[in-house]
Every structure is written in C-alpha cells, then in structure tokens.
Amino acid sequence: MTQNVLAAITFDLKFSYVLAGWEGSAHDSRILSDALSRPRGLRIPEGKYYLTDAGYGIRNGYITPYRGVRYHLKEFSDQGPENAKELFNLRHSSLRITIERVFGILKKRFRVLDAEPFWNFQTQVDIVLACCIIHNHIMGVDPNDLLNQGLFEESDSDLIISTLMEREEREEAKEWSAKRDEIAQTMWADYMTRNIM
C-alpha cells in the first residue's frame, strides 16, 4: 500500500510540517483540509502564504500556479516568459524545486523510503516521520553534508474533516486568485523594467 505525505518545507531544506498516513489514492485537497483541521495542524504564519501545486487548489494562504500556462523550467529553455502569468509560473516552479530537492535528499539518505515496504502500514507512517525528524537534525548539525550538495533528481481516514462551504471556497479562491494576479503583475513590471534598461 502506498501513502501520501503532505509536507511544508523551508528554503533551508528542512521540514516544518509533515502529515503522513493518508492512502496513496487520497486527493491532495482532502489531505490539506485534514492538516488544517487538526488541533496542532498546519498553520500559516500571519502575512505569509505557501506555494503549492495545482492539486491543492487556490485557497486562503495557498497559491497555485496558473493552469494552462507554461510552468516547468524546461518549457522556458528556448524562450523566456512572455507575460506576467508565465513569469509567475516560472518563478513558482523555480521555488517549488526546493520541495523536490528535499524529497530527493530524503530518499537518497534513507533508502528504506524507496524500498518495497514489508512493515505494517502504521509502522511505515512512523518510519516516514522518523526519517523527516532525523533529516532535520542532520540539516541542523551539518547543513553542508555531502548528500545535500548538488543533489537534484528530477491519518486516520475516518477522521471527520471540517471543510468550507462551497460558497466560501469560491469567495476564497477568487480572493487568492486576485492576490496571485497582483503578485504576477508586480513581478512582470519589475522584470520588464530590468530587461528594457
């Protein structure tokens, strides 16, 4: 059985939040709702937001890339961004690489995470959490560990999850879409000013 792991990661390559134990087929937005509903769950610092992939949907404190617009870095190799939405997606993708990098380091450091599991599911969940904790400790003790240098390779399901009503979700999505547009336009204006001069 596979499991889904929701993680918030800082730019110094540490886990700031980990929720493991959801079945592999669970939808990202359902897992995020669970993380937000827990008493000691995922919290967004005041005035901040998280960058997430499109699977989470845009909502209060979470900004996704624009859909239907170039996103992955390799798509920009021949030609730079042509508008604010493309620039936003390019920078969003550049920042999200941090997440891929941390999971690459974690799987390289703890090969057990990539192996065929032979423990019961709860033990598998505990192993993921333990590996994340040990990873953070190593990063605190030796952030220049050789494994960190240059490595980049491309819970309970019966818990009642509190969700926003559909109308609130639509209003929230509209608000955060406007915020994303504002950020994208500011980036684009700055980008054009620098490239014209």
MONOR-V130916 format. One record per helix or strand. SS is the DSSP state (~ for helix, > for strand). FROM is the first residue (numbers start at 1). TO is the last residue. If there is no record, write none. Layout:
# MONOR-V130916
{{SS	FROM	TO} {SS	FROM	TO}}
This chain:
# MONOR-V130916
{{>	3	9} {>	15	23} {~	28	37} {>	50	51} {~	54	56} {>	59	59} {>	62	63} {~	73	76} {~	84	109} {~	111	113} {~	121	141} {~	146	148} {~	166	196}}
